[in-house]
Amino acid sequence: MSALTSEALFPTQAELPPLPLPALSDTLARYLKAVKPLLTETEYTHTRAVVADFGRESGDGMALQTFLEEKADSERNWMEEWWEQLAYLRTRTTMAIFINWTGVMPEWGMPMDNVTAGALMLEGMMRMRSKIEAGKFEVEKLRGQPLDMHQMTRIFGMTRVPAEGADELVQVPDSKHIAVLRNGAVLIVRIYDGAGQPLPLPQLKALLHATLELADRSQLEDQSIEQGKIAKDGTVVGSRTDVSLLTALNRDVWAKEREALLADPLSGEALKLVESAICCVAFEREAPATKEEVARLCLGGSCRNKWFDKSFTSIIFENGRCGINAEHSPVDAMAMVSLFVNSLDDMRARLAKDRAACLAPPPPLSAAPPRLLEWRLGPRSLAAIEHASVEVRALADDCELCHLEFPHFGKGFIKRVNMHPDFFMQMALQLTMRKLHNLSCATYETGHTRAFFHGRTDVVRTLSCESVAFCDAMLDGTATDSAKVAALREACKVHGEQLQRVLTGQGIDRHLLGLYIAANLKGMDPLPSLFNDPAYKRAGGGGNYRLSTSNVGYTPLFGGFAPMTADGYGACYTMLETRMNIIITTWRSCPETSAAAFREMLSKVLIEMRALCTRVASAEAGAKVAKL
């Protein structure tokens, strides 16, 4: 099959308008509003002067805006390449924990062994893959308007290949095999038949059963690392080598180690098979008892059995629980969530239709058997694996992850009091931060620009003068309930306006980033004072949002990610009708932050806000009755 093109598979792509370039004056005015809650009057006066100088007729800002206008005139998405390169491919830090995110699949609702769970996951995903490749995957819409579907064509067969300076995205769209990781080994498993059709569920179960048997047998037989198969020059040949840990290295270091692997025929062939796989599937030995454990193990855990370069690794535990570890550069989380939610619906329908057949023991294997990959690793590669193991495990241990399964109410209650569920949650997060640390901070909520050609993300800046006023009211012992709710509604209203601007391509963060990139490309030295002003970083510029948040949607699938700053929090949530799931992360190395304390405070804040809204709603209803 030739390379997938979203334009061929989704005719609505032709209807999508180009990503707009906001007016400089609009962005600067909104920027001043965004920084104001974080500055003293003196600091704000200084920043206002800096912004005025940047935006004047003959100032640096106008020259940079002209540069961007020329780019926007010639491209349907003026930010696309810059964003992919600067936000992702040129990032040199490890992708483990820092970049990749974790997802937690809902429980099956019945006992499920790991082979059956893995087979159902694969069957569901391959059905979605077939729909995408046939142009039959339903186009997502926002208020009736089609959204960009380009990212859906970049999920399967995609690998971020390390290279010095900047990585590359390489896709093999016609791949027919997956890479299974278990016990530090990698196995290649073909999941399509000779006619190019996905294997049916019974054969997937038989194939995965054989794969795990082979992997577990190799654990007993493979003496490559512990006792033998070591040549005089220190070279090791074996299968259970934990070679996947190399993908957790600094990207430049991994690029060099990858070249060493490619130079050897045995390791080079193995590496190419992994990188050309549809996806990775990890079968872990652990049997996590809670969703929090699933999230933690999928984000990092020991960091073995994860190929961090792949667009995603499905992770199956011994007790049938499932999750994912996903790479950000080709696909944003919401597009990946859309795929998995559709796969989940397919799996549930499959179970409902024929539960007995789904849970039946695997039949004899008639498909091509799995292949256990062997690697030839020299002393340098072995040392790099050991180094990666120590470094990434320390990083995973430093990331504190807590799950709040909030059972008291969900989006249903919030709608009944005439508020938007997401805006309500954002204000709850603001109040939590205020109560916990007695401060307001720059806050990032993920928004998107998928109403435009190849749109990705932009930032909804939650912190506003109105959100601060809401927190002030909640902490004011003299404020009435009605005053508190009025402040909450006003803060939610302003947040909704911020979101709407992002959805219509009028966000400020990507525009400011574009201006910053243009200044560098034009060789401005020093950079314009706007980017060196302390307010720029304090308000989140340069990726300095102390509170980084994302609403994954209104589905049972939820996830999380690491904090953006050393003293920050990550907060990722989903909102169901009567309950909510929130993953909170911090760095243990920061003595000021605690994911557990944030979780406890957020729960209290949500209950407090519900009680407040209930009291006011009851009072308003009583007043209406009294008037009758």
BATIKE-661037 format. One line per 5 residues: for each residue y, x negated, z negated of C-alpha. Coordinates in nm, 2 decimals. Layout:
<pts>
Y/X/Z | ...
</pts>
This chain:
<pts>
0.00/0.00/0.00 | 0.35/-0.13/0.08 | 0.62/-0.18/-0.18 | 0.72/0.15/-0.34 | 1.07/0.27/-0.26
1.23/0.54/-0.46 | 1.42/0.66/-0.15 | 1.10/0.73/0.04 | 0.92/0.89/-0.26 | 1.21/1.09/-0.40
1.43/1.25/-0.13 | 1.69/1.34/-0.39 | 1.78/0.97/-0.41 | 1.98/1.02/-0.10 | 2.20/1.28/-0.27
2.29/1.06/-0.56 | 2.65/0.94/-0.57 | 2.74/0.57/-0.62 | 2.81/0.45/-0.97 | 3.18/0.51/-1.02
3.41/0.24/-1.15 | 3.64/0.37/-1.42 | 4.01/0.33/-1.40 | 4.13/0.03/-1.60 | 4.39/0.22/-1.79
4.13/0.48/-1.90 | 3.89/0.22/-2.02 | 4.16/0.04/-2.22 | 4.29/0.35/-2.38 | 3.93/0.45/-2.49
3.87/0.09/-2.61 | 4.17/0.12/-2.84 | 4.04/0.44/-2.98 | 3.70/0.28/-3.03 | 3.83/-0.02/-3.22
4.09/0.16/-3.44 | 3.85/0.27/-3.72 | 3.74/-0.09/-3.77 | 4.09/-0.25/-3.80 | 4.37/-0.27/-4.04
4.71/-0.15/-3.92 | 4.82/-0.52/-3.87 | 4.50/-0.60/-3.68 | 4.53/-0.28/-3.47 | 4.89/-0.37/-3.38
4.78/-0.71/-3.27 | 4.49/-0.57/-3.06 | 4.71/-0.31/-2.90 | 4.94/-0.59/-2.79 | 4.64/-0.79/-2.65
4.52/-0.48/-2.46 | 4.87/-0.41/-2.32 | 4.90/-0.77/-2.19 | 4.56/-0.75/-2.03 | 4.64/-0.42/-1.86
4.99/-0.49/-1.74 | 5.06/-0.47/-1.37 | 5.04/-0.85/-1.31 | 4.79/-0.92/-1.59 | 4.44/-1.06/-1.58
4.29/-0.71/-1.61 | 4.44/-0.59/-1.28 | 4.31/-0.89/-1.10 | 3.97/-0.84/-1.24 | 3.97/-0.47/-1.17
4.06/-0.55/-0.80 | 3.76/-0.78/-0.80 | 3.53/-0.50/-0.93 | 3.68/-0.24/-0.69 | 3.59/-0.46/-0.39
3.23/-0.49/-0.53 | 3.21/-0.11/-0.59 | 3.33/-0.04/-0.24 | 3.04/-0.23/-0.09 | 2.76/-0.14/-0.33
2.61/0.19/-0.44 | 2.58/0.05/-0.79 | 2.82/-0.22/-0.86 | 2.66/-0.30/-1.20 | 2.29/-0.30/-1.11
2.23/-0.66/-1.03 | 2.46/-0.80/-1.30 | 2.30/-0.58/-1.57 | 1.95/-0.67/-1.47 | 2.03/-1.04/-1.46
2.27/-1.07/-1.76 | 2.11/-0.82/-2.00 | 1.75/-0.92/-1.93 | 1.64/-1.18/-1.68 | 1.87/-1.46/-1.79
1.80/-1.40/-2.16 | 1.61/-1.70/-2.28 | 1.49/-1.59/-2.62 | 1.14/-1.46/-2.68 | 1.08/-1.11/-2.56
0.85/-1.04/-2.85 | 1.03/-0.83/-3.11 | 1.38/-0.91/-2.98 | 1.35/-0.74/-2.64 | 1.03/-0.54/-2.61
1.00/-0.21/-2.79 | 0.73/-0.01/-2.96 | 0.60/0.34/-2.90 | 0.37/0.56/-3.11 | 0.16/0.82/-2.94
0.08/1.14/-3.14 | -0.25/1.17/-3.30 | -0.53/1.34/-3.10 | -0.59/1.62/-3.36 | -0.96/1.54/-3.36
-1.18/1.24/-3.43 | -1.16/1.00/-3.14 | -1.33/0.66/-3.08 | -1.14/0.38/-2.91 | -1.33/0.40/-2.58
-1.26/0.77/-2.53 | -0.90/0.73/-2.63 | -0.85/0.44/-2.39 | -1.02/0.63/-2.11 | -0.81/0.94/-2.16
-0.49/0.73/-2.17 | -0.59/0.55/-1.85 | -0.69/0.87/-1.67 | -0.36/1.04/-1.76 | -0.15/0.74/-1.65
-0.34/0.70/-1.32 | -0.28/1.07/-1.25 | 0.09/1.01/-1.30 | 0.07/0.70/-1.08 | -0.09/0.90/-0.81
0.19/1.16/-0.84 | 0.46/0.90/-0.81 | 0.30/0.73/-0.51 | 0.26/1.07/-0.34 | 0.62/1.16/-0.41
0.50/1.45/-0.63 | 0.62/1.34/-0.97 | 0.88/1.60/-1.08 | 1.23/1.48/-1.04 | 1.42/1.49/-1.37
1.74/1.69/-1.38 | 2.05/1.71/-1.60 | 2.22/2.05/-1.59 | 2.04/2.12/-1.26 | 2.15/1.80/-1.09
1.88/1.54/-1.00 | 1.86/1.21/-1.18 | 1.78/0.87/-1.04 | 1.40/0.82/-1.02 | 1.41/0.46/-0.91
1.27/0.33/-1.24 | 0.95/0.54/-1.20 | 0.85/0.32/-0.91 | 0.89/0.00/-1.12 | 0.64/0.08/-1.39
0.30/0.00/-1.25 | 0.20/-0.35/-1.13 | 0.53/-0.50/-1.26 | 0.56/-0.83/-1.43 | 0.86/-1.03/-1.56
0.76/-1.38/-1.44 | 0.93/-1.66/-1.64 | 1.14/-1.91/-1.45 | 1.39/-2.17/-1.58 | 1.73/-2.02/-1.61
1.64/-1.67/-1.50 | 1.31/-1.48/-1.48 | 1.20/-1.28/-1.18 | 1.05/-0.93/-1.15 | 0.74/-0.93/-0.94
0.55/-0.62/-0.85 | 0.21/-0.57/-0.69 | 0.23/-0.20/-0.59 | -0.13/-0.18/-0.46 | -0.30/-0.33/-0.76
-0.63/-0.16/-0.85 | -0.72/-0.34/-1.17 | -0.60/-0.36/-1.53 | -0.60/-0.65/-1.77 | -0.78/-0.57/-2.10
-0.69/-0.79/-2.41 | -0.93/-0.82/-2.70 | -1.02/-1.09/-2.95 | -0.78/-1.33/-2.79 | -0.96/-1.29/-2.45
-0.85/-1.13/-2.13 | -1.08/-0.92/-1.91 | -1.01/-0.79/-1.56 | -1.13/-0.43/-1.51 | -1.11/-0.25/-1.17
-1.04/0.12/-1.24 | -1.04/0.24/-0.88 | -1.35/0.30/-0.66 | -1.43/0.15/-0.33 | -1.23/0.43/-0.15
-0.92/0.35/-0.35 | -0.94/0.65/-0.58 | -0.90/0.63/-0.96 | -1.23/0.64/-1.14 | -1.32/0.97/-1.31
-1.32/0.99/-1.69 | -1.69/0.94/-1.75 | -1.69/0.61/-1.55 | -1.37/0.50/-1.72 | -1.55/0.54/-2.05
-1.86/0.36/-1.92 | -1.64/0.08/-1.79 | -1.44/0.04/-2.11 | -1.76/0.05/-2.32 | -1.90/-0.24/-2.11
-1.57/-0.42/-2.14 | -1.56/-0.41/-2.52 | -1.92/-0.51/-2.54 | -1.85/-0.81/-2.32 | -1.54/-0.90/-2.52
-1.72/-0.87/-2.85 | -2.02/-1.06/-2.73 | -1.79/-1.34/-2.61 | -1.64/-1.36/-2.96 | -1.99/-1.45/-3.09
-2.08/-1.68/-2.81 | -1.75/-1.86/-2.72 | -1.74/-2.19/-2.90 | -1.45/-2.32/-2.69 | -1.18/-2.35/-2.96
-1.38/-2.38/-3.28 | -1.66/-2.62/-3.20 | -1.71/-2.72/-2.85 | -1.64/-2.73/-2.48 | -1.37/-2.99/-2.54
-1.35/-3.27/-2.29 | -1.27/-3.63/-2.39 | -0.91/-3.57/-2.27 | -0.87/-3.28/-2.52 | -0.90/-3.01/-2.25
-1.07/-2.69/-2.35 | -1.25/-2.44/-2.12 | -1.31/-2.10/-2.26 | -1.22/-1.73/-2.27 | -1.11/-1.66/-2.62
-0.80/-1.88/-2.61 | -0.51/-1.65/-2.72 | -0.34/-1.76/-2.40 | -0.13/-1.43/-2.41 | 0.07/-1.58/-2.70
0.24/-1.81/-2.44 | 0.43/-1.50/-2.32 | 0.60/-1.49/-2.66 | 0.76/-1.83/-2.61 | 1.13/-1.90/-2.52
1.15/-1.81/-2.16 | 1.23/-2.16/-2.03 | 0.95/-2.31/-2.24 | 0.70/-2.04/-2.11 | 0.82/-2.11/-1.75
0.71/-2.48/-1.79 | 0.38/-2.38/-1.96 | 0.31/-2.13/-1.68 | 0.35/-2.41/-1.42 | 0.10/-2.61/-1.61
-0.15/-2.32/-1.60 | -0.09/-2.26/-1.23 | -0.16/-2.63/-1.15 | -0.52/-2.58/-1.27 | -0.74/-2.38/-1.02
-0.93/-2.20/-1.30 | -0.63/-2.10/-1.51 | -0.41/-2.04/-1.21 | -0.65/-1.78/-1.07 | -0.68/-1.61/-1.41
-0.30/-1.60/-1.45 | -0.25/-1.44/-1.11 | -0.51/-1.17/-1.19 | -0.32/-1.08/-1.51 | 0.02/-1.08/-1.35
-0.10/-0.86/-1.06 | -0.26/-0.61/-1.29 | -0.15/-0.24/-1.30 | -0.08/-0.28/-1.67 | -0.24/-0.43/-1.98
-0.45/-0.24/-2.23 | -0.51/-0.40/-2.57 | -0.81/-0.29/-2.78 | -0.72/-0.40/-3.13 | -0.96/-0.44/-3.43
-0.73/-0.27/-3.68 | -0.76/0.09/-3.77 | -0.41/0.19/-3.89 | -0.40/0.48/-4.13 | -0.03/0.57/-4.07
0.22/0.61/-3.79 | 0.42/0.34/-3.95 | 0.13/0.09/-3.93 | 0.08/0.18/-3.56 | 0.45/0.12/-3.49
0.45/-0.21/-3.68 | 0.13/-0.34/-3.51 | 0.25/-0.23/-3.16 | 0.59/-0.40/-3.20 | 0.44/-0.73/-3.32
0.16/-0.74/-3.57 | -0.02/-1.07/-3.51 | 0.13/-1.07/-3.16 | -0.21/-1.15/-3.02 | -0.35/-0.93/-2.74
-0.01/-0.85/-2.60 | 0.11/-0.98/-2.26 | 0.48/-0.94/-2.33 | 0.57/-1.00/-1.96 | 0.40/-0.68/-1.84
0.60/-0.37/-1.80 | 0.38/-0.21/-2.07 | 0.07/-0.27/-2.27 | -0.12/0.03/-2.39 | -0.26/-0.04/-2.74
-0.58/0.13/-2.86 | -0.70/0.09/-3.22 | -1.05/0.12/-3.35 | -0.99/0.46/-3.49 | -0.85/0.60/-3.16
-0.48/0.58/-3.26 | -0.26/0.47/-2.97 | 0.07/0.31/-2.90 | 0.26/0.09/-2.65 | 0.45/-0.23/-2.63
0.70/-0.21/-2.34 | 0.92/-0.46/-2.16 | 1.28/-0.35/-2.09 | 1.40/-0.52/-1.78 | 1.25/-0.31/-1.50
1.24/0.02/-1.68 | 1.45/0.18/-1.96 | 1.27/0.33/-2.25 | 1.35/0.69/-2.15 | 1.19/0.65/-1.81
0.88/0.51/-1.97 | 0.88/0.79/-2.23 | 0.89/1.04/-1.95 | 0.58/0.88/-1.79 | 0.39/0.88/-2.12
0.49/1.24/-2.22 | 0.37/1.36/-1.88 | 0.05/1.16/-1.93 | 0.01/1.31/-2.28 | 0.04/1.66/-2.14
-0.22/1.58/-1.88 | -0.46/1.44/-2.15 | -0.41/1.74/-2.38 | -0.48/1.98/-2.09 | -0.80/1.77/-2.01
-0.92/1.80/-2.37 | -0.84/2.17/-2.39 | -1.03/2.24/-2.06 | -1.34/2.04/-2.13 | -1.35/1.89/-2.48
-1.73/1.84/-2.49 | -1.73/1.64/-2.16 | -1.43/1.43/-2.28 | -1.61/1.34/-2.60 | -1.95/1.29/-2.46
-2.11/0.94/-2.48 | -2.04/0.72/-2.18 | -2.29/0.74/-1.89 | -2.46/0.43/-1.73 | -2.20/0.21/-1.56
-2.19/0.25/-1.18 | -1.85/0.09/-1.12 | -1.78/-0.28/-1.07 | -1.84/-0.45/-1.41 | -1.56/-0.62/-1.60
-1.48/-0.98/-1.56 | -1.41/-1.21/-1.85 | -1.14/-1.46/-1.76 | -1.18/-1.83/-1.84 | -0.90/-2.07/-1.89
-0.88/-2.45/-1.88 | -0.62/-2.56/-2.13 | -0.50/-2.91/-2.19 | -0.36/-3.04/-2.52 | -0.01/-2.94/-2.42
-0.11/-2.58/-2.36 | -0.31/-2.56/-2.68 | -0.02/-2.70/-2.88 | 0.21/-2.45/-2.71 | -0.02/-2.16/-2.81
-0.03/-2.28/-3.17 | 0.35/-2.32/-3.17 | 0.39/-1.97/-3.03 | 0.15/-1.82/-3.28 | 0.35/-1.97/-3.57
0.69/-1.88/-3.44 | 0.63/-1.53/-3.32 | 0.43/-1.43/-3.63 | 0.72/-1.55/-3.85 | 0.95/-1.34/-3.63
0.72/-1.03/-3.66 | 0.70/-1.08/-4.04 | 1.08/-1.10/-4.06 | 1.12/-0.76/-3.89 | 1.10/-0.49/-4.15
1.00/-0.16/-4.00 | 0.99/0.17/-4.18 | 0.90/0.52/-4.05 | 1.06/0.83/-4.18 | 0.86/1.14/-4.10
1.11/1.40/-4.21 | 0.94/1.73/-4.27 | 1.22/1.95/-4.40 | 1.38/2.06/-4.08 | 1.43/1.97/-3.71
1.64/2.06/-3.41 | 1.57/2.43/-3.47 | 1.78/2.45/-3.79 | 2.06/2.24/-3.64 | 2.08/2.47/-3.34
2.09/2.77/-3.57 | 2.40/2.64/-3.74 | 2.56/2.59/-3.39 | 2.55/2.22/-3.37 | 2.39/1.97/-3.13
2.08/1.81/-3.28 | 2.16/1.46/-3.15 | 2.53/1.47/-3.26 | 2.42/1.59/-3.61 | 2.17/1.30/-3.64
2.44/1.05/-3.53 | 2.67/1.17/-3.81 | 2.38/1.15/-4.06 | 2.33/0.79/-3.96 | 2.71/0.72/-4.01
2.70/0.88/-4.35 | 2.39/0.69/-4.45 | 2.56/0.36/-4.35 | 2.87/0.45/-4.55 | 2.68/0.55/-4.86
2.45/0.25/-4.85 | 2.70/-0.02/-4.77 | 3.04/0.14/-4.83 | 3.15/0.07/-4.47 | 3.17/0.20/-4.12
3.04/-0.02/-3.84 | 3.03/-0.04/-3.46 | 2.74/0.19/-3.36 | 2.55/0.19/-3.03 | 2.38/0.50/-2.91
2.19/0.47/-2.58 | 2.33/0.68/-2.31 | 2.25/0.68/-1.94 | 2.41/0.69/-1.60 | 2.11/0.82/-1.41
2.32/1.09/-1.24 | 2.42/0.80/-1.01 | 2.22/0.58/-0.77 | 2.00/0.33/-0.96 | 2.18/0.42/-1.29
2.06/0.26/-1.61 | 2.22/0.27/-1.95 | 2.57/0.27/-2.11 | 2.69/0.29/-2.46 | 2.79/0.61/-2.65
3.01/0.46/-2.93 | 2.94/0.68/-3.23 | 3.20/0.54/-3.46 | 3.53/0.72/-3.43 | 3.82/0.82/-3.64
3.66/1.16/-3.66 | 3.33/1.02/-3.78 | 3.51/0.82/-4.05 | 3.70/1.14/-4.15 | 3.36/1.32/-4.18
3.22/1.05/-4.41 | 3.55/1.06/-4.61 | 3.52/1.43/-4.66 | 3.15/1.41/-4.77 | 3.25/1.15/-5.03
3.56/1.34/-5.15 | 3.47/1.52/-5.47 | 3.76/1.76/-5.41 | 3.68/1.86/-5.05 | 3.55/2.21/-5.00
3.23/2.29/-4.82 | 3.42/2.45/-4.53 | 3.64/2.14/-4.50 | 3.33/1.91/-4.49 | 3.16/2.13/-4.22
3.49/2.14/-4.02 | 3.50/1.76/-4.03 | 3.14/1.74/-3.92 | 3.20/1.98/-3.63 | 3.50/1.78/-3.52
3.31/1.45/-3.54 | 3.03/1.61/-3.34 | 3.27/1.74/-3.08 | 3.43/1.40/-3.03 | 3.08/1.24/-3.00
2.99/1.50/-2.74 | 3.30/1.40/-2.54 | 3.20/1.04/-2.56 | 2.85/1.12/-2.44 | 2.99/1.33/-2.15
3.20/1.04/-2.04 | 2.90/0.81/-2.03 | 2.69/1.06/-1.84 | 2.97/1.09/-1.58 | 3.00/0.71/-1.53
3.31/0.68/-1.74 | 3.17/0.48/-2.03 | 3.36/0.17/-2.14 | 3.09/-0.09/-2.23 | 2.95/-0.16/-1.88
3.31/-0.16/-1.74 | 3.42/-0.41/-2.00 | 3.11/-0.62/-1.93 | 3.19/-0.61/-1.56 | 3.54/-0.73/-1.63
3.40/-1.01/-1.85 | 3.15/-1.12/-1.58 | 3.43/-1.11/-1.31 | 3.65/-1.33/-1.53 | 3.37/-1.59/-1.55
3.30/-1.57/-1.18 | 3.67/-1.62/-1.10 | 3.66/-1.93/-1.33 | 3.92/-1.80/-1.58 | 3.94/-2.07/-1.85
4.01/-1.97/-2.11 | 3.89/-1.62/-2.08 | 4.15/-1.34/-2.11 | 4.25/-1.29/-2.47 | 4.09/-0.94/-2.48
3.75/-1.10/-2.50 | 3.85/-1.36/-2.76 | 4.03/-1.11/-2.99 | 3.82/-1.06/-3.31 | 3.84/-0.68/-3.25
3.62/-0.72/-2.94 | 3.32/-0.85/-3.12 | 3.38/-0.64/-3.44 | 3.36/-0.33/-3.22 | 3.03/-0.43/-3.06
3.14/-0.64/-2.77 | 2.89/-0.90/-2.66 | 2.60/-0.71/-2.81 | 2.73/-0.70/-3.16 | 2.66/-0.35/-3.27
2.55/-0.36/-3.63 | 2.39/-0.01/-3.61 | 2.19/0.03/-3.28 | 2.04/0.38/-3.23 | 1.86/0.57/-2.97
1.74/0.93/-2.93 | 1.40/0.91/-2.75 | 1.41/1.28/-2.69 | 1.25/1.60/-2.83 | 0.89/1.49/-2.80
0.60/1.40/-3.03 | 0.61/1.05/-2.89 | 0.85/0.82/-3.08 | 0.93/0.45/-3.10 | 1.15/0.18/-3.23
1.31/-0.16/-3.16 | 1.45/-0.46/-3.35 | 1.81/-0.46/-3.48 | 2.07/-0.60/-3.24 | 2.24/-0.83/-3.50
2.12/-1.04/-3.79 | 2.27/-0.81/-4.05 | 2.21/-0.49/-3.86 | 1.98/-0.19/-3.83 | 1.78/-0.03/-3.55
1.74/0.35/-3.57 | 1.53/0.53/-3.31 | 1.44/0.89/-3.35 | 1.28/1.20/-3.19 | 1.36/1.56/-3.30
1.10/1.83/-3.29 | 1.16/2.20/-3.38 | 1.08/2.17/-3.75 | 1.06/1.79/-3.82 | 1.18/1.45/-3.71
1.05/1.10/-3.67 | 1.28/0.81/-3.73 | 1.19/0.44/-3.70 | 1.43/0.21/-3.89 | 1.43/-0.17/-3.86
1.61/-0.46/-4.03 | 1.56/-0.83/-4.07 | 1.41/-0.93/-4.40 | 1.60/-1.26/-4.38 | 1.92/-1.07/-4.43
1.96/-1.00/-4.81 | 2.22/-0.72/-4.75 | 1.99/-0.49/-4.55 | 1.68/-0.29/-4.62 | 1.49/-0.06/-4.39
1.32/0.11/-4.69 | 1.66/0.17/-4.86 | 1.81/0.31/-4.53 | 1.51/0.54/-4.49 | 1.55/0.68/-4.84
1.92/0.73/-4.81 | 1.89/0.89/-4.46 | 1.64/1.14/-4.60 | 1.88/1.23/-4.88 | 2.17/1.26/-4.64
1.99/1.49/-4.41 | 1.89/1.72/-4.70 | 2.25/1.71/-4.82 | 2.38/1.81/-4.48 | 2.13/2.09/-4.44
2.23/2.23/-4.78 | 2.60/2.21/-4.69 | 2.55/2.38/-4.36 | 2.33/2.65/-4.52 | 2.59/2.73/-4.79
2.87/2.75/-4.53 | 2.67/2.97/-4.30 | 2.58/3.20/-4.58 | 2.94/3.22/-4.69 | 3.06/3.30/-4.34
2.79/3.56/-4.30 | 2.89/3.72/-4.63 | 3.25/3.73/-4.53 | 3.16/3.91/-4.20 | 2.96/4.17/-4.39
3.25/4.22/-4.63 | 3.48/4.30/-4.34 | 3.26/4.58/-4.21
</pts>
